[in-house]
Amino acid sequence: MSILLTVTAQPTAHELATIGEGLATFNHADAGPANRLSLAVVVRADSGSIVGGLSGYTGWGWLYVQWLWLDETRRGAGLGGRMLDAAEAEAKNRGCRGAYIDTFNPIALKLYQRHGYVPFGTLPDFPPGRTRTFLQKPL
């Protein structure tokens, strides 16, 4: 049986779905069901336009915050912390025991630490000139 290995910058939706489903099936057999559920917190202006948000998921009893963004004009008003609080409250309702996040932004790092997140690892020079920090918090 021959194997063809290809590298692409434009994987198809089918390719990504097949890889994801294969890994999910393996992980389910290996570590048990993840019970993965998406989680988002959306911040809207009075006009209804989106001016910030948090996106991630819960799985295996943990909240993973993948993205947290606020429009530059909305920063410094406590909305980042309010988004974290809302996501953590929902994660607790889902039975999560912890949360984790990563950042290479020094301002975001301070926000997360003020909200009880503690670093557990770093990748220096990722991206160049910065350090990516991985943080966790018990819920």
C-alpha positions in Angstrom: 0.0 0.0 0.0 1.5 3.4 -1.0 1.0 6.6 0.9 0.9 10.1 -0.6 1.8 12.9 1.8 0.9 16.5 0.7 1.4 19.9 2.3 -1.2 22.6 1.5 -1.9 26.2 2.6 -5.5 25.7 1.4 -7.0 22.5 3.0 -10.5 21.7 2.0 -13.4 21.7 4.5 -13.6 17.9 3.9 -9.9 17.4 4.7 -10.2 19.4 7.9 -13.4 17.7 9.0 -11.8 14.3 8.4 -8.7 15.1 10.4 -10.8 16.6 13.2 -13.2 13.7 13.4 -10.4 11.2 13.4 -8.6 13.0 16.3 -11.9 13.3 18.2 -12.7 9.6 17.8 -9.2 8.7 19.0 -9.4 11.1 22.0 -12.8 9.8 22.9 -11.5 6.2 23.0 -8.3 7.3 24.8 -9.4 9.9 27.3 -13.2 9.7 27.4 -15.8 12.0 26.0 -14.9 15.7 25.8 -18.4 16.9 25.8 -17.1 19.9 23.8 -19.4 22.9 23.5 -18.7 26.2 21.9 -18.9 29.3 24.2 -19.0 32.9 23.1 -19.5 36.3 24.8 -20.5 39.0 22.4 -20.2 42.8 23.2 -22.5 45.0 21.1 -22.7 48.8 20.9 -26.1 50.5 21.2 -26.3 50.4 17.3 -26.0 46.6 17.5 -22.5 46.4 16.0 -20.1 44.0 17.5 -17.4 45.9 19.4 -15.8 42.9 21.2 -16.1 39.4 22.2 -14.7 36.2 23.6 -14.7 32.8 21.8 -13.7 29.4 23.0 -15.1 26.1 24.2 -15.6 23.9 27.1 -14.4 20.3 27.1 -13.1 17.7 29.6 -14.2 20.0 32.4 -12.1 23.0 31.3 -12.8 26.3 29.6 -10.5 27.2 26.8 -10.5 30.9 25.8 -9.3 31.0 22.3 -10.0 34.6 21.4 -10.7 37.7 23.4 -10.9 41.0 21.5 -12.2 44.5 22.2 -12.4 47.4 19.8 -9.6 49.9 20.7 -12.2 52.5 21.6 -13.7 50.2 24.2 -10.6 49.2 26.0 -9.8 50.2 29.6 -13.5 50.2 30.7 -13.4 46.8 32.4 -15.2 44.9 29.5 -12.3 42.4 29.2 -12.8 41.3 32.8 -16.6 41.3 32.4 -16.3 39.0 29.4 -13.9 36.6 31.3 -16.4 36.6 34.3 -19.3 35.8 32.0 -17.4 33.0 30.2 -16.2 31.6 33.5 -19.7 31.7 35.0 -21.1 29.7 32.0 -18.2 27.3 32.3 -19.0 26.7 36.0 -22.6 26.1 35.0 -21.3 23.5 32.6 -19.4 21.8 35.4 -15.9 23.0 34.5 -13.2 23.0 37.1 -10.6 25.2 35.4 -9.9 27.6 32.6 -6.9 28.3 30.4 -5.8 30.9 27.9 -2.6 32.0 26.1 -1.4 35.4 24.9 1.7 37.2 23.6 0.3 40.6 24.4 1.7 42.1 27.6 -1.4 44.2 28.3 -3.7 41.1 28.0 -1.2 39.2 30.2 -1.8 41.7 33.0 -5.5 41.5 32.5 -5.6 37.7 32.8 -3.3 37.8 35.9 -5.5 40.4 37.6 -8.4 38.0 37.1 -6.6 35.1 38.8 -4.9 33.4 35.9 -1.4 32.0 36.7 1.3 31.3 34.1 2.2 27.6 33.6 4.4 27.9 30.6 6.0 30.2 28.0 7.4 30.1 24.4 10.0 32.8 24.0 10.3 34.7 20.8 6.8 33.6 19.6 6.1 35.7 17.7 9.5 37.3 17.2 10.3 39.7 20.0 7.4 38.5 22.2 6.8 35.7 24.6 3.6 33.6 24.4 2.4 32.9 27.9 0.0 30.0 28.8 -2.1 30.7 31.9 -4.6 28.7 33.9 -7.2 29.4 36.6 -9.2 27.1 38.9 -12.9 27.8 38.7 
